[in-house]
Amino acid sequence: MAKGKSTVARKPKQAVERLGPGLHLVHLDLGTPDATTVRTLDGRRLTAVLADEVDPRLLVECRRAGRPVIACDTARGPTVVGALQTAPSVQHEPDGTLVLEGKRVRIVAEKGVTVEAGTAASMALESTGKARLVGDRMVIDMSANVRVLSALVELP
């Protein structure tokens, strides 16, 4: 009895599930900076990649806040291309005043922070521990004691 070529049953290659034409509003599920699972408004769950132009920290922020993101089909499959912004990240008053509001406001910088008011006054903090206040006049109003702790104090 002659043996013929045996055929191995191959599983058909599964095509990447697509979102469909256009932009889609999706919610983020779990994921990594490179790929994440998204949930479409009709309940489908798909694996999506992040577009090269999108900062991975945006996904972290959107996932934490429960903010929806925008995705579309690309050659790489479903791709997150941005976030749906429904409120300004920073609030501006009608007079141009910038408002940062919270129970506590923390500004973190790796090397230094500078706050400037016009050209006459500034405050600079450096990671080396140096702090500098610059201005024409300084007024300190305290209802209690003022303590200056320093190894050396120089007054002109």
Secondary structure, DSSP 8 states (H G I E B T S, - for coil): --------------------SS-EEEEEEEE-SSEEEEEETTS-EEEEEE-TTS-HHHHHHHHHHT--EEEEEETTEEEEEEE---S-SSEE-TTS-EE--SSS-----SSEEEEEETTTEEEEEETTS-EEEE-S------SS------S-----
